[in-house]
Amino acid sequence: MSRKSRLILFTFLVVFSIIAASCQQPTPERIVETIVVEKEGETVIVTQVVEKTVEVEVAVPAPDEDAGKKILKITGGASDLPTIDPPHASQNMEVQVIGSNSIGLVRQNETTADLENGMALSYEVSDDGLVFTFHLMDNVPWVKWDANLGEVVTVKNCEGNDRMVTADDFKYGILRTLDPRTAAEYAYVLTPYLAGANEYNSASIDDEEALAELAAGVGVEVVDPQTIRYTFNSPGIYNVNLLSLWVTHAQPSWLIDGDDCTDAHGDRWTEQGFYQGYGPYTLKEWYHDFYMTLVKNPFWPGTDDVPVSKIDEIRITFLDLSTAFAEFEAGNLDSSGIPTGDQDRVMADPEYSKMVEQTYTLGTEFYAFNTLLPPTDDVRVRLALSMSIDRQAIVDNVNKSGIPAPFFTNPGAAGAPKPELYPDLGIKYDPTAAKALLDEYLAEKGITADELKIVLMFNTSEMHNKRAEAVQAMWKENLGITVELVNQELKVYLPARTAGLENIYRSSWVQDYPDTNNFLFDVFGPGAGYQGVIDWTEGETYDEFLSLITQAATETDPDARQDLYAEAENILVYEEAAVAPLYWYSTPVLVQPYVIDLPSITGYDHWEKWDIQK
């Protein structure tokens, strides 16, 4: 096997795995570097940022290696993926990769958002709606990429037999997600619903015996190697949807914790050279900050819902939008987003215009307010900022895509209010009323608009920057205030956002399952992920909000459920103005005509259903 190599000099932060290119699979050398995130008078993370310049040899496949292969070449965004470890993943592309390399018991169909079978052949639900029993496929082995052989091989157990995916692997995966020692951000999606999950996840990590007892009390039971049973706290139409989430996927205990014939790799198990999976694809390469390659798993047996892959490899390169578009035009990428400045040219081009696909995703772009930090600790300031954003102008002139969002939940989700049925719901563009609110606040505080210090932080991206600049200009024109813009690379931005050091944070939510419960309770309920950002967890309005979304979760009358969620939305975006919704996702992308794809409405593609026909 031949390879070409090129030396790339670069600076890296946080965690970097150095992988030298060779014909043998290297053992990653981990250099841990951390981040200082401090509040005034309080150290949130006591660490030090260290910049280190190293020389890394990155393997570039020789042309003859790709000959005859169907290779899909796409971009994974401007930044490297922070992780592909299920309990720690939270970003779209992370989840996309996990869902290609492993399959849940059930999963969402990408074109309808309906549930379909994954690893489950069938399941039954108890009469009281609390117990779900799943029957698993018995012919799916764990696999890994063997660089010495240049092919995917099955993983062997200590007796030399293939390790097959079993109910025990699924139980281990969900318990690892809930284990408080794992510190999984997304555990909160399970803790309100799965029996015993909250007690286990919130337990002290200092008492091993107590932890073991609490783990045994979680509502997941292995009946036999191919049968697993889950017990929930209460009946809910979305309970089974939770078992489609990546945090519930099977995970390899022998690789993470070790066994008699396998070293324990802990959180490093997802690195190149270690990774094991069982989906239609598996990890072949991951050159951090440059690209990742997924390779077809020849041992995936295929089902009606999750077929055998037609594409041999998926090469995911980390590029900003402008660079990705240039690479698409040069013929080096098969798909790309379209920079705003190029959209008119693309739509007028007789060839490119035929390659444009509109992708509709059940998700929302929004700004999250820090409700504890002045001046955004005052609802008048938050409401003034939100009311002075011209969402239609952002969609028409900045994005040139999307649907203006007067409230948070994408109306495509089950139970969500529909704008045509609730025309007065949510936030409206009203700069006059916004200025009056801000003036009232300034007069009360005895200060001028020039004295306000407000920071809007966002993760590095050309489009995030353009939107932020447009909103900054609206705030200057409508309110007379100058808001500072700060951007950071994604892996630095995420912990900074959670620490809540600034006033406003660019944020995004794409459904995990297509129900309004996932937009409101799972995002803003007690202990939910964005509560670490907005810190809106108490008070009369929050109590009312929580009561409404809790009632709606089990309401069976569709109209009554929609009314409850509409009331909750009004509290979230208007009465409390904890967030400023911007738009619901609709994005034009360019796809080469030889790529046979299925545009997704869920935010996640099923690449095994795609093909390349040149």
C-alpha positions in Angstrom: 0.0 0.0 0.0 1.5 3.3 -1.1 1.0 6.7 0.5 2.0 10.2 -0.3 2.8 12.4 2.7 3.1 16.1 3.2 4.4 17.9 6.3 2.0 20.4 7.8 3.1 22.8 10.4 0.2 24.0 12.6 -0.7 25.2 16.1 -3.1 23.3 18.2 -5.1 23.9 21.4 -6.9 21.7 23.9 -6.5 18.0 22.9 -4.6 16.7 19.9 -3.7 13.2 18.9 -0.4 13.0 16.9 -0.7 10.4 14.2 2.3 9.7 11.9 1.6 8.4 8.5 2.9 5.0 7.7 1.8 1.6 6.4 1.3 0.4 10.0 -1.5 1.7 12.2 0.1 4.0 14.8 -0.7 4.2 18.4 -2.0 7.8 19.1 0.1 9.9 21.4 -2.2 12.1 23.4 -1.1 15.6 24.4 -3.6 17.1 26.8 -3.9 20.9 26.9 -6.7 22.7 28.6 -8.5 25.9 28.8 -8.8 28.7 31.4 -12.4 29.7 31.9 -12.8 32.1 34.9 -15.5 34.2 36.4 -14.7 37.2 38.5 -13.6 35.9 41.8 -14.3 32.3 40.9 -12.2 29.8 38.9 -14.5 27.7 36.8 -11.8 25.5 35.3 -8.3 25.8 36.7 -6.1 25.0 33.8 -3.7 26.7 31.5 -3.8 27.2 27.7 -0.5 26.1 26.2 0.2 26.6 22.5 2.6 24.1 21.0 3.8 24.0 17.4 4.5 20.5 16.2 5.3 18.9 12.8 2.8 16.3 11.8 3.0 14.0 8.8 -0.5 13.6 7.4 -1.1 10.8 5.0 -2.7 11.7 1.7 -4.1 8.7 -0.2 -2.3 8.1 -3.5 -4.5 8.3 -6.6 -4.2 4.6 -7.2 -5.6 3.8 -3.8 -8.9 5.5 -4.7 -9.2 3.9 -8.1 -12.4 2.0 -8.5 -13.8 3.2 -5.2 -17.0 5.1 -4.6 -15.8 7.9 -2.3 -18.1 10.7 -1.1 -16.1 13.8 -0.4 -17.8 16.3 1.9 -17.0 18.9 4.5 -17.6 18.5 8.2 -17.6 22.2 9.0 -14.9 24.7 9.8 -13.6 22.9 12.9 -12.5 19.4 13.9 -15.1 17.3 15.7 -14.5 17.5 19.5 -15.6 13.9 19.9 -17.4 10.9 18.4 -17.9 9.2 21.8 -21.7 8.8 22.2 -22.0 10.1 25.8 -20.0 13.2 25.1 -21.3 14.1 21.6 -23.7 17.1 21.1 -22.9 18.6 17.7 -24.7 17.6 14.5 -21.7 16.2 12.6 -20.6 14.2 15.7 -24.0 12.6 15.9 -24.0 12.0 12.2 -20.7 10.1 12.4 -21.9 8.1 15.4 -25.1 7.2 13.6 -23.1 5.9 10.6 -20.7 3.8 12.7 -23.3 2.4 15.1 -27.1 1.8 15.0 -29.6 2.3 17.8 -32.4 -0.1 18.5 -34.7 2.2 16.5 -33.9 5.3 14.4 -35.7 8.1 12.6 -36.3 7.8 8.9 -34.6 10.8 7.4 -37.3 11.8 4.9 -40.4 11.3 7.1 -39.0 11.5 10.7 -41.0 8.3 11.4 -39.4 5.6 13.6 -38.0 2.6 11.9 -36.1 -0.5 13.1 -32.4 -0.3 13.7 -30.8 -3.1 15.6 -34.2 -4.2 16.8 -36.1 -6.7 14.8 -39.3 -6.0 16.8 -40.5 -4.7 20.2 -43.5 -4.9 22.5 -45.0 -2.3 24.8 -46.7 -3.2 28.1 -50.4 -2.3 28.6 -49.5 0.5 30.9 -47.0 2.0 28.4 -44.1 1.8 30.8 -42.1 -1.2 29.6 -40.6 -1.7 26.2 -39.0 -5.1 25.3 -36.8 -5.2 22.2 -35.6 -8.2 20.2 -32.2 -7.6 18.6 -30.5 -8.9 15.4 -28.1 -11.7 16.2 -25.8 -11.5 13.2 -24.0 -8.2 13.7 -20.3 -8.3 14.7 -18.2 -5.5 16.1 -15.6 -4.4 13.6 -12.5 -2.2 13.2 -10.2 -1.0 10.5 -6.9 -3.0 10.3 -4.3 -0.7 8.6 -1.8 -3.6 8.3 -4.3 -5.5 6.2 -5.9 -2.5 4.7 -9.4 -3.7 5.4 -12.2 -3.9 7.9 -12.0 -7.0 10.2 -14.2 -8.4 12.9 -13.2 -7.9 16.5 -12.3 -11.1 18.4 -13.0 -11.9 22.0 -10.6 -13.6 24.4 -11.5 -17.1 23.0 -10.8 -15.9 19.4 -14.4 -15.7 18.3 -16.2 -12.8 16.8 -17.6 -10.3 19.3 -21.3 -10.0 18.3 -23.4 -7.0 19.3 -25.6 -8.1 22.2 -28.1 -6.7 24.7 -25.3 -6.4 27.2 -23.5 -3.9 24.9 -26.7 -1.7 24.8 -27.1 -1.9 28.6 -23.4 -0.9 29.0 -23.8 2.0 26.6 -26.8 3.6 28.4 -25.3 3.0 31.8 -22.0 4.6 30.8 -24.0 7.6 29.5 -25.8 7.8 32.9 -22.7 7.1 35.0 -22.0 10.4 36.9 -18.3 9.7 36.5 -18.7 9.9 32.7 -20.1 13.5 33.1 -22.1 13.1 29.9 -23.7 16.4 28.9 -26.6 14.6 27.1 -27.5 12.3 30.1 -30.2 14.9 30.9 -32.2 13.7 27.9 -32.7 10.4 29.6 -32.8 11.2 33.3 -36.5 12.5 33.5 -37.9 9.5 31.7 -36.0 6.3 32.2 -36.7 4.6 35.6 -33.8 5.1 38.1 -31.8 7.2 35.6 -31.9 10.4 37.6 -31.0 8.8 40.9 -28.0 7.1 39.3 -26.8 10.1 37.3 -27.1 12.6 40.2 -25.3 10.3 42.7 -22.0 11.1 44.4 -19.0 9.5 42.6 -17.3 8.9 45.9 -19.3 5.9 47.0 -18.5 3.0 44.7 -20.9 0.6 46.4 -23.8 3.0 46.4 -23.1 3.7 42.7 -23.3 0.0 41.8 -26.6 -0.3 43.6 -28.0 2.7 41.8 -26.8 1.4 38.5 -28.6 -1.8 39.1 -31.8 0.2 39.7 -31.8 1.8 36.3 -34.7 0.6 34.1 -32.7 -1.4 31.7 -32.6 -5.2 31.9 -30.9 -7.8 29.8 -33.4 -10.7 29.4 -31.0 -12.7 27.2 -28.2 -11.9 24.7 -30.7 -10.7 22.1 -33.5 -9.3 24.3 -33.4 -6.1 26.3 -36.1 -4.4 28.4 -36.5 -0.7 29.3 -38.8 0.7 32.0 -39.9 4.3 32.0 -41.3 6.5 34.8 -44.5 7.4 33.1 -46.2 6.7 29.7 -45.3 9.1 27.0 -45.7 9.0 23.2 -42.0 9.9 22.9 -40.5 7.2 25.2 -39.6 4.9 22.3 -38.1 7.9 20.5 -35.5 8.3 23.3 -34.1 4.9 22.4 -33.2 6.2 18.9 -30.7 8.7 20.5 -27.0 8.1 20.0 -26.4 8.2 23.8 -28.3 4.8 24.0 -26.2 3.0 21.4 -24.2 -0.1 22.2 -20.6 0.7 23.3 -17.6 -1.7 23.6 -17.0 -2.3 27.3 -13.9 -4.4 26.7 -12.3 -1.6 24.7 -13.2 1.2 27.2 -12.7 -0.6 30.5 -10.5 -3.5 29.3 -10.8 -7.2 29.8 -8.5 -10.3 30.0 -7.3 -9.8 26.4 -7.8 -6.0 25.7 -6.2 -3.0 27.2 -8.5 -0.3 28.6 -8.5 2.8 26.5 -11.1 4.9 28.4 -12.2 8.0 26.5 -9.5 7.4 23.9 -11.3 4.4 22.5 -12.7 6.6 19.6 -9.3 7.5 18.3 -7.9 6.2 15.0 -6.2 2.9 15.7 -8.5 1.9 18.5 -12.1 2.6 17.3 -14.6 -0.3 17.0 -18.1 0.0 15.7 -20.9 -2.1 14.1 -22.8 0.2 11.7 -22.9 0.5 7.9 -19.5 2.3 8.2 -16.6 2.4 10.6 -13.7 4.8 11.3 -10.7 4.4 9.1 -8.8 7.6 9.6 -9.0 10.7 11.8 -6.3 13.3 11.3 -7.5 15.9 13.8 -8.2 19.4 12.4 -7.8 18.1 8.8 -10.0 15.2 7.8 -11.8 12.0 8.9 -12.5 9.0 6.7 -15.3 6.4 7.2 -15.1 3.1 5.4 -17.8 0.7 4.4 -18.4 -2.1 6.9 -18.6 -5.3 4.8 -19.9 -7.2 7.8 -23.1 -5.1 8.2 -25.7 -7.6 7.0 -28.2 -4.9 5.9 -31.9 -4.6 6.6 -34.9 -3.1 4.8 -34.4 0.1 6.9 -30.6 0.1 7.2 -29.3 -1.3 3.9 -25.7 -2.3 3.0 -23.7 0.7 2.0 -23.3 1.5 -1.7 -20.5 4.1 -1.1 -17.1 2.7 -0.2 -15.7 5.6 1.8 -16.8 9.0 3.1 -14.1 11.5 3.4 -15.0 14.4 5.8 -12.7 17.4 5.5 -12.8 20.3 8.0 -13.1 23.5 5.9 -14.8 26.9 6.4 -17.6 27.6 4.0 -15.7 29.8 1.5 -12.9 27.2 1.2 -15.4 24.4 0.9 -17.3 26.2 -1.9 -14.0 26.8 -3.7 -13.1 23.1 -3.4 -16.5 22.2 -4.8 -16.0 24.4 -7.7 -12.6 22.8 -8.3 -14.2 19.4 -8.3 -12.6 18.3 -5.0 -15.9 18.1 -3.0 -19.1 16.4 -3.9 -21.3 18.7 -1.8 -21.0 22.2 -0.2 -23.0 24.9 1.3 -23.2 28.2 -0.6 -21.6 31.4 0.8 -24.1 34.2 0.9 -22.1 36.3 -1.5 -22.2 33.6 -4.1 -25.9 32.6 -3.9 -27.1 34.9 -6.6 -24.4 33.8 -8.9 -25.1 30.1 -8.2 -28.8 30.5 -8.8 -28.2 32.3 -12.1 -25.7 29.7 -13.3 -27.4 27.3 -15.8 -25.4 24.3 -14.4 -25.0 25.1 -10.7 -28.7 26.1 -10.3 -29.6 22.5 -11.2 -27.4 21.2 -8.4 -29.1 23.2 -5.6 -31.1 21.3 -3.1 -33.1 22.9 -0.3 -32.6 21.0 3.0 -35.3 21.5 5.7 -34.2 20.5 9.2 -36.4 20.4 12.3 -34.2 22.9 14.1 -33.9 26.5 15.3 -31.1 29.0 15.3 -31.3 31.3 18.3 -29.4 33.6 20.7 -29.4 32.4 24.3 -29.3 35.2 27.0 -27.4 34.9 30.2 -30.1 35.8 32.7 -27.7 36.3 35.6 -25.2 38.7 34.1 -26.0 42.4 33.9 -27.5 43.9 31.9 -29.1 40.8 30.4 -30.2 39.9 33.9 -33.1 42.3 33.3 -36.0 41.0 31.2 -36.5 44.5 29.7 -33.0 44.4 28.2 -33.5 40.9 26.9 -36.8 41.7 25.3 -35.5 45.0 23.8 -32.6 43.1 22.2 -34.9 40.4 20.8 -37.6 42.8 19.6 -35.1 44.9 17.7 -33.9 42.0 15.5 -35.4 42.1 12.0 -35.6 38.3 11.4 -37.0 38.7 7.9 -34.0 40.8 6.9 -31.6 38.2 8.3 -33.4 35.4 6.3 -33.6 37.5 3.1 -30.3 39.4 3.1 -27.8 37.6 5.2 -28.7 33.9 5.1 -30.8 34.0 1.9 -32.4 30.9 3.5 -34.4 29.9 6.5 -37.8 30.8 7.9 -38.1 33.7 10.4 -38.9 32.2 13.9 -41.2 34.2 16.1 -41.0 31.4 18.7 -38.6 28.6 19.5 -40.0 25.2 18.5 -39.8 24.3 14.9 -43.5 24.0 13.8 -42.7 20.7 12.1 -42.3 18.9 15.5 -45.3 17.0 16.8 -47.4 19.1 19.2 -45.8 22.4 18.1 -47.9 25.5 17.6 -48.3 26.4 13.9 -47.8 30.1 13.0 -51.0 30.1 10.9 -53.0 28.9 13.9 -51.3 31.2 16.4 -50.5 34.4 14.3 -49.9 36.6 17.4 -47.6 34.1 19.2 -44.1 35.0 20.1 -41.7 37.8 19.3 -42.3 40.5 16.7 -40.0 43.1 15.2 -40.9 46.3 16.9 -37.9 48.7 17.3 -40.0 51.5 18.8 -41.3 49.3 21.6 -37.8 47.9 22.1 -36.3 51.4 22.4 -38.9 52.3 25.0 -38.1 49.3 27.1 -34.4 50.0 27.0 -34.9 53.6 27.8 -37.0 52.7 30.8 -34.1 50.4 32.0 -31.4 53.1 31.4 -33.4 55.7 33.2 -34.0 53.5 36.2 -30.2 52.7 36.4 -29.2 56.3 35.8 -26.9 55.3 32.9 -26.7 55.9 29.1 -26.7 53.4 26.3 -23.0 54.0 25.8 -22.3 52.7 29.2 -23.8 49.3 28.6 -21.4 46.5 28.2 -22.9 43.6 26.2 -20.9 40.7 24.6 -22.3 38.4 21.9 -20.2 35.3 21.6 -20.3 32.7 18.7 -18.3 29.8 17.4 -16.1 30.6 14.5 -17.9 30.5 11.2 -18.2 32.8 8.2 -22.0 32.7 8.4 -22.2 33.1 12.2 -20.0 36.1 11.9 -22.1 37.7 9.1 -25.3 37.2 11.1 -23.7 38.6 14.3 -22.6 41.7 12.4 -26.0 42.2 10.9 -27.7 41.9 14.4 -25.0 44.1 15.9 -25.9 46.8 13.3 -29.6 46.4 14.1 -29.0 46.9 17.8 -26.9 50.0 17.0 -29.5 51.5 14.8 -32.6 50.6 16.8 -31.3 50.8 20.4 -28.2 53.0 20.1 -26.0 50.4 21.8 -22.7 48.9 20.6 -22.5 45.2 21.3 -19.0 43.5 21.3 -18.6 40.4 19.1 -16.3 37.6 20.2 -15.8 34.3 18.3 -14.0 31.2 19.3 -13.2 27.8 17.8 -15.9 25.3 18.6 -14.0 23.1 21.1 -13.1 26.3 23.0 -16.5 27.9 22.6 -18.6 25.0 24.0 -17.1 25.0 27.5 -17.0 28.8 27.5 -20.7 28.9 26.7 -21.5 26.4 29.4 -19.5 28.5 31.9 -21.7 31.5 31.1 -19.2 34.3 31.1 -20.8 36.6 28.6 -24.3 38.0 27.9 -25.4 36.4 24.7 -24.4 33.1 23.0 -25.1 31.9 19.5 -27.0 28.6 19.8 -28.7 26.0 17.8 -31.1 23.2 18.4 -31.9 20.3 16.0 -34.4 17.7 17.1 -33.3 14.5 18.6 -36.8 13.1 18.2 -39.6 15.0 16.3 -41.7 16.1 19.3 -42.1 19.5 21.0 -41.1 17.9 24.3 -37.6 17.6 22.8 -37.5 21.3 22.1 -38.9 22.7 25.3 -38.5 20.2 28.2 -35.2 18.6 27.0 -33.7 22.0 26.3 -35.1 24.2 29.1 -36.4 21.7 31.7 -34.6 21.2 35.0 -31.0 20.2 34.4 -31.2 20.5 30.7 -28.2 21.5 28.7 -29.0 25.1 27.9 -29.9 25.8 31.5 -26.1 26.0 32.0 -26.2 28.9 29.6 -29.3 30.9 30.4 -29.6 30.0 34.1 -33.4 30.4 34.1 -34.3 27.8 36.7 -36.6 29.5 39.2 -39.2 32.1 39.7 -42.9 32.4 39.0 -42.6 32.5 35.2 -40.3 29.4 35.2 -42.6 27.5 37.5 -45.5 28.3 35.1 -43.4 27.3 32.1 -42.4 24.0 33.7 -46.0 23.3 34.6 -47.2 23.8 31.1 -44.6 21.7 29.4 -45.0 18.9 32.0 -48.8 18.8 31.4 -48.3 18.9 27.6 -45.9 15.9 27.8 -48.7 13.5 28.6 -51.6 15.3 27.0 -53.3 13.1 24.5 -55.6 15.6 22.9 -53.6 17.2 20.0 -55.4 20.6 20.2 -55.1 20.9 23.9 -51.4 19.9 23.7 -50.7 22.5 21.1 -52.4 25.2 23.3 -50.2 24.3 26.3 -47.1 24.5 24.2 -48.2 27.8 22.8 -48.5 29.3 26.3 -45.1 27.9 27.2 -43.5 29.4 24.1 -45.0 32.9 25.0 -43.3 32.7 28.4 -40.0 31.5 27.0 -39.6 34.1 24.2 -41.7 37.0 25.3 -42.6 37.2 29.0 -39.2 36.0 30.1 -37.3 36.5 26.9 -34.7 33.9 27.9 -33.9 33.3 24.3 -34.2 35.2 21.0 -35.2 32.8 18.3 -33.9 33.8 14.9 -35.0 31.4 12.2 -36.0 27.8 11.5 -33.6 25.9 9.3 -33.9 25.7 5.6 -30.6 25.7 3.7 -29.6 25.6 0.1 -26.7 23.2 -0.7 -24.9 22.2 -3.8 -24.7 18.5 -4.6 -22.9 17.1 -7.6 -25.4 15.4 -10.0 -23.6 12.1 -9.8 -24.4 11.9 -6.0 -27.7 10.1 -5.5 -28.9 11.3 -2.1 -32.0 11.4 0.0 -32.4 15.0 1.4 -33.1 14.8 5.1 -35.6 16.7 7.3 -34.2 15.4 10.6 -30.8 17.1 10.4 -29.0 13.8 9.9 -28.3 11.9 6.7 -28.3 8.1 6.2 -25.2 7.8 4.0 -25.7 4.1 3.5 -28.7 4.9 1.3 -26.7 7.2 -0.9 -24.9 6.3 -4.1 -22.3 7.7 -6.5 -23.1 7.1 -10.2 -20.5 8.7 -12.4 
